[in-house]
């Protein structure tokens, strides 16, 4: 199954995350099919950049988002519509 999930990157105790599409059987740090956005919670204000069109395209193809990614997508939609 194809999943949309976060991939942890960055230095020790200074993480940032990339929103990626990958096979659920692979490691989170393994090969990715597509990169959809960035999330940096340590920055003030929090940095969140998501390509919503590509997210929707992957979901239409059957990809499932993790719970955290689902919340981030909702947050990105509310910010972009406001």
Long-range contacts (C-beta under 8 A, 24 or more apart in sequence): 1-62, 1-64, 2-33, 2-58, 2-61, 2-62, 2-63, 2-64, 3-63, 3-64, 3-65, 3-66, 4-36, 4-55, 4-58, 4-59, 4-63, 4-64, 4-65, 4-66, 4-69, 5-65, 5-66, 5-68, 5-69, 6-39, 6-66, 6-68, 6-69, 7-32, 14-42, 15-41, 15-42, 16-40, 16-41, 16-42, 16-47, 17-41, 19-50, 19-55, 19-69, 19-72, 21-58, 21-63, 34-58, 37-72, 37-76, 39-72, 48-72, 48-75, 48-76, 48-79, 50-76, 52-76, 52-77, 52-80
